[in-house]
Amino acid sequence: MWKVVTDRGDNLRGNGSVVMLETVEREIPVLTEMPGIVTGLKVSEGDVVRKGDVLAVIG
């Protein structure tokens, strides 16, 4: 996990960026599929994440 770009309580539109992942070659934004309010963040900057991990809760 490179950077958390939203905070709890933020109102995100569809395709809003939640976090940025970093690979060897580039930065990859993780986007929401639907609009909603961020009710919880499950990761912090510097965390190692894997496929299927919950990064944020959006309601």
Secondary structure as a PSIPRED ss2 file (coil, helix, strand):
# PSIPRED VFORMAT (PSIPRED V4.0)

   1 M C   1.000  0.000  0.000
   2 W C   1.000  0.000  0.000
   3 K E   0.000  0.000  1.000
   4 V E   0.000  0.000  1.000
   5 V C   1.000  0.000  0.000
   6 T C   1.000  0.000  0.000
   7 D C   1.000  0.000  0.000
   8 R C   1.000  0.000  0.000
   9 G C   1.000  0.000  0.000
  10 D C   1.000  0.000  0.000
  11 N E   0.000  0.000  1.000
  12 L E   0.000  0.000  1.000
  13 R C   1.000  0.000  0.000
  14 G C   1.000  0.000  0.000
  15 N C   1.000  0.000  0.000
  16 G C   1.000  0.000  0.000
  17 S E   0.000  0.000  1.000
  18 V E   0.000  0.000  1.000
  19 V E   0.000  0.000  1.000
  20 M E   0.000  0.000  1.000
  21 L E   0.000  0.000  1.000
  22 E E   0.000  0.000  1.000
  23 T C   1.000  0.000  0.000
  24 V C   1.000  0.000  0.000
  25 E C   1.000  0.000  0.000
  26 R C   1.000  0.000  0.000
  27 E E   0.000  0.000  1.000
  28 I E   0.000  0.000  1.000
  29 P E   0.000  0.000  1.000
  30 V E   0.000  0.000  1.000
  31 L E   0.000  0.000  1.000
  32 T C   1.000  0.000  0.000
  33 E C   1.000  0.000  0.000
  34 M C   1.000  0.000  0.000
  35 P C   1.000  0.000  0.000
  36 G E   0.000  0.000  1.000
  37 I E   0.000  0.000  1.000
  38 V E   0.000  0.000  1.000
  39 T E   0.000  0.000  1.000
  40 G E   0.000  0.000  1.000
  41 L E   0.000  0.000  1.000
  42 K C   1.000  0.000  0.000
  43 V C   1.000  0.000  0.000
  44 S C   1.000  0.000  0.000
  45 E C   1.000  0.000  0.000
  46 G C   1.000  0.000  0.000
  47 D C   1.000  0.000  0.000
  48 V C   1.000  0.000  0.000
  49 V C   1.000  0.000  0.000
  50 R C   1.000  0.000  0.000
  51 K C   1.000  0.000  0.000
  52 G C   1.000  0.000  0.000
  53 D C   1.000  0.000  0.000
  54 V C   1.000  0.000  0.000
  55 L C   1.000  0.000  0.000
  56 A E   0.000  0.000  1.000
  57 V E   0.000  0.000  1.000
  58 I E   0.000  0.000  1.000
  59 G C   1.000  0.000  0.000
